[in-house]
Each structure stands twice: as C-alpha cells, then as structure tokens.
Amino acid sequence: MSLTFFPPSLQQINSEIAHRAGVDLYVLRLDLMHPLVNGNKWFKLKYNLLEAKEKNFTTLLTFGGAYSNHIYATAAAGNLFGFRTIGVIRGEERLPLNPTLSFAVQQGMQLVYLNREMYRQRNTPALEEYLQQRFGEVFIIPEGGGNLNGVRGCIEIIGNAMPTVVTELCRSAGYAYAFDHICVACGTATTLAGIALSLDEGQRAIAFPVLKNGAFLAQEIESLLTNYLASDLPAPYSSPASWELMCDYHFGGYAKVNDELLLFSQQFRKEHGVPLDYVYTAKMFYGVMDLLQQGFFAKGDRLLLVHTGGLQGNVGMEERLQRFSKI
C-alpha cells in the first residue's frame, strides 16, 4: 500500500442551478487524497495515530457499524503505519462478511462483536476497562474518530484546500477569503467542529446531518468546541466561526436511501464526474442544490462543498439494495 498522500484538489462545478442562483460552486476532493485512507477519516485519524506512536502503543482499538468508513480507514491506516488493529463492531456477526468488514480483515484487523445494548456503552469507563482487561494495553479511538485529536486534524482540512496562491488571488480580487460558506455532511460532528475552528469570522460552516432528528448534534458541536478551546491543543482562532445545521436532508435516517437520492447521485456523477457516497456526501450535495433552488444563498456567494470520501460504502449499500429489491 502506498504511503503517498496527495493534497486535496479543488474542482469547480459548472451547474445550471448554481448559475441561476448566481453562486460559485466548488468541491474539495478529499476522496482523492489516498486510495484507501482518504476523506475526513484521514484527518480524524492523523493525530490519534501520532499520539499512539508517541506513547508507544502497538494496538489501536476502535468502534463502528458493519459498513463503517471509520473501521475501513482505521484498518488500512493500521496496516500502513504498523499498528495491530481491533474493530469493535455493533451487532452480531453475519457471514459471509460484507465488503467493508472483509477488507478490514484483509488489512489485519481483528473483529469483535458487541450486542447493541453493550455497544451503547462504548464511551463509558466500564466498557473501556473491560476492553483493556480483555485486550491489554490498547489505544482507544472513539467511533468515527470523534475526539479532540479528530477535531485537531479537521482544523487542517480547509488549510489544505487553500494554497497560498489561491488566497493571494482572492485577496487581490477584493475578497477577504476564498469561500463564504463551507458545506459538509455531519455524522459525529467532529469534522464540522474542526472546520468551524479554522474559518475567518465572516465565513460560515453549514452541516447536513445524515441522522434523523439531527438537531441534537448542536449540543455535541458546542461541547466539542468548548472542550477543544479549553485544551492545550493548537487553534488558529480563539473562537469558532458561525455554523448552522440543515436537518431536513437525512432521507429517513442514517444509511437510509431512496430512489430520488440514488437518481441524484447517478446524475451528479454523470454531469460533473464526481462520485458521491450514499450515506454522507450525496445527502449533503442534494441539500445544497435544493437550497440553491430555494434562493437560500445570496448572489455572489462562493460555496465550498467538502467531499468527505466514504465511497467504499457504496459497494455494500448497493448489494443491500439489490437484495431488498428481490424480496
């Protein structure tokens, strides 16, 4: 597996919908950084891996569902950087393994299954103690990389997107910054928190929760921001930029899709050459395009849509959809 990580690229979307709205639309292609460890998962893992290495841990333990992008990326990163990995999977074992878990095993990850009741205790000291007793000294990374190390990495996402030459060109053209709004899909809210901490005061981060009733994430975001700013970890600003949740584009809840979302994803890829994952980015991109048609953004606004990767999950999702369509 290659150790080469490419800087994320910016791709302009020449959309008729954006044109009519008078908005410039760009995509930050985090999905192209590495063939296996890409998207926001790399940024959320980066400082966890560094801390584990600095503290001489040899084993990483983390949590996720059966189709988790985080499990997939942690298994690949562990193999790449010389860690043993353990994945604690929500629910019962089902054979044959789906593509995500099969890949994790191929990368050397040991899979452990917890019933849903025990899995809900994954962030408690009691379960952590149980896992430490069972597996010995392991470096525990929360589900989705949702800790302060994850936030720290996500602060760097927009910095990676803005090469000095882009910033200078924008300022020479009279813009205070390259983008007015940065849009991102939202699961654990770690990525949104990091992005909000990385923006200038006049910019805004907009998150699209992929879970039903996602307004509860506002409390999670506030907690992450407060705890990060109270820590000794580096932050470019002393307070976050403004942020907002758009909770109406979950399509029924986490990992739920319908024909409308599938058709949108296929059409977007055909028109713009950008593949979208059904669980996260497709819902965010759909939401942005819908808001553009509603006139939500002001004419002249510049939008950056963060492609957070996760395309590996489409394989398992498509297999599930095919099975259901035959029932």
N, C-alpha and C positions, 0 to 999 in steps of 0.2 A: 504494500500500500504506500502511496506517495506521501512524503512529508511536506510537499509543496502546497502552500495555501495562496490562492490568488486574491488580490484586492477586489472588493465588490465593484461591479460596473453599474453605471447609470444608463438607463435606456428610456428614451422619450417615447411616449405612447401617443401616436397621432390618431386620436379618436374624434369622430364627428361629434359625439356627445360632449367631450371636453371643449371642442372648438366652439360649439354653440353656446356653451356656458362661459366662454372667454377665459378659460383656465388652462394653464400649462401643466401637463401631467407627466411625471417621471416615475420609473420603478427602480428601486435599489435591489439589484440581483444578488442577494446573499446566497441564493441557491447555487450559484456558480463558483463559490469560493473553493470547494473541495468536493471530490466525487462522493464521499461518504460522511464526512463531518462538516456540515455546512449549515447555512441559515443562522438563525438566532441561537441554535443549540451550541454552536462553537463558542459564541461569545459568553454564553451562560456556563459553559464548562471550563473555559480557559483558566480563570483564577482559582477554581476548585482544583484543577489538575496541578497548578503551580503550588498551592498550599499543601496538597497531599504529598507532592515531591519534596518540598522543603521540610516537612515533618516526618519524612522517611516512611510513609505508608506505602505498602506494596499492593494493597487491595482496595478497590472502590466498591461501595455498595450503594445502590440507588433503587428508585421505585418507579413503577409505571404500569399502564394497562397493556393489554396484549398487542395493541397496534401503535405503541408509543414511539414517537420520533426520538424522545429523550433516551429511551432504552437502546434504540438503534444506534444513536450517536455516541452514547457512553461506551457501548460495546466496541465500536470502531475506534474511538479515541483511546480506550484502554489498550487495545491491541497495538495501536500505532505508537503509543508512548510507554509501553512496557509495564502496564498495570494488570493485575488479575482483576476481574470484574464479576460482581454478583448482582443480578437483577431480581428484585422482589416484585412479583407480578400479581396484580389484582385478579382474584377469581381462581377458579380451578384449572388444572392443566387440561388442555384439549389437544388430542393428537389426530392427524398429523399437525405439527406446528405450522402456524401461518407464516408468510414470508418475513415479517418483522422479527419474530422470535427465532425462526430458523436462521436468519442472518446473524442474530446475536450469538447463538450457539456456535456458529461457524467462526465467529470472532473470538471465541474462547470464554464467553460469558456463561456462568453458572446460573440457571434459573431456579428460583424458589417461589412457590405459590402460597398466597395467603387468602383465606376467605374474606369476603367483603367487610365483615364486621371487624376482623383484626386489621385489615388494611386501613380502615378509617382511623386507626390509632397510630398511623405511621409517623406522626410528628410528636408523639408523646415520649417522655423519658422512659416509661416502662417498656415500650416496644424497642426502643433503642438499646436498652440494657439487655433485653432478650436476644437481640441480633448480635450484640457484642459478645455475649456469652456463647452463642452458637457458632459464630464465625471468627472470633478472636478480634484482634486489632484491625478494624476496617475504617476507612474514611467514608463517612456517610454524606451523600449528596441528596438533598431533598428531591421529591418528584418535580420534574421539569427544570431542575437547576434553580429552583425558586428560593435563593438565599441572597445574602449581601454580596457574596462573590459573584453570583449571577448578575445582580444589578450593576456591579462594577464593570463587568465585561460589556454589558449592554450600553453603558455610557459611551463606549467606544464605537458603537455602530454608526452613528451619524458622522463622527470624526473620520471614520474610514471612508465615508461616502463623499466627503468634501475635500478633495485635493486642493492644495494651496492655489493652484492656477484657477480653479473654479471659483473659489472665494474671492480672489482678486478681480476676476472678470465681473462677478456680480456687483461688487462694490464700485467698480469703475463705471458700471451702468446705472448706478444710483440706488442699488438695492442694499439694504442693511444686511441681508442674509440671503442664501440661495433659495430657501423654501419657506413659505408661510405656514404650511400645515404638513405634519408628518403623520401618516396613517399606518396603523399596524393592527394585525389580528391580536386578540387577547385571550390567553388561557389562564396562566397563573398570575399575570400582570407584571411579572418581573421585567419583561422587555419594555413595556410602557413606562415603568418607573425609571429605568435606566435612560431611556430616550428623553423623558421629561427633565431629567437632571442635566442633560447635555445640551439643551437648547437655550438660545437667547430669550430674553424676557418677552420680546414681541412675537415669538413663534408659538405655535400650539401643537400639542400632540393629541391625536384622535385615535382612540382604541375601539375595536369592534369585538366585543366578547362573543366567543363561539359557544358559550354555555347559555342555557335558558335562564331567564331571570338574572342576567349578569350584572345588575346594578349593585349586587353585594360586593363586587370587586372594588368598588370605590373605597371601602374600608381597608381592603388588603393593600391597595395602592398607597393610601395615606400612611399605613403602618410601615410599608417598605421604605417610603420616602423619609419618614421621621427617623426610623432606625438607622438608615444609611447616613443621613446628615449628622446623626449623633455619634456615629462611629469615627474611627481614625482613618477610614478609607478615603482615598482622594476623590474630590468632586470639583468639576470646573466652575460651579456656581454655588452660592450659599443657599439658594432656594430653587425649587423646580419651576419650569415654565408652566403655563396653564395647560390643562389637559381635560379631555371630555370622553365619556363613554357613549357609544352608539349601540344600544342594546336590542335593536329590532331586526338584526340580521343573523340570527342563530340558526334559522331553518329548522327549528324544532328541538335543538339542543346539541350537546357535544356529539360529534361524529354522525349527526343526522344530515341526510341529503335528500333532495327530491329531484324530479326531472328538470325543474326550472334551473336549479343550481348546476346540474350536470350539463345542460344545454349551454348555459352561460360560460362555463369553464371551457367547453369544447370550442365555442365560437371565439372566445377571447384568445385562445391559443392559435386558432386558425388565422385571425386577423392581425395579431401582434407578435406571434412567435414566443409567447410567454406561457409556459405550462403552470397551472395552479393546482395546489393540493386542495382536496375537497373539505378537509376538516378545518383549515385555518384561512389560507390566503384567498381561496375562492369566495368565501363569505365576506371578507373584507373588501376585495375588489368589487364584488357585486354591490355592496353597500355604498362604496364611493361613487360608482357610476349612477346609482339610484339617487344619491344626494345631489349629484351634478344636475340631473334632470329636474330635480325639485328646486334648483336655484339656491341651494344651501350655501355655496361658496360665492364670494364676491368676484366680479370680473377683474382679471389681472392677477388673481391668486396663483401661486405656484405650489403644487402639491407633490409630495414625495411619498410613494407607496412602498413600504418595506416588504419585500418578498422574503419570508422567513424560512423558506425551504420546505422540508416535510414531504417532498414528492414521493419518497419511498412508500408512504402510507397509501398512495393511490392503488397500488397493486392489490393489497389486501382488501381495500374498500371495494374495488371493482369485482373481486372474487365473491365477496359477501353479497353484493347487489345482484350478481348473476345467479347465485343460489336462491335468493329470495324471489327473483323473477320467475323461477321454475316451480315455485310452490303453488 
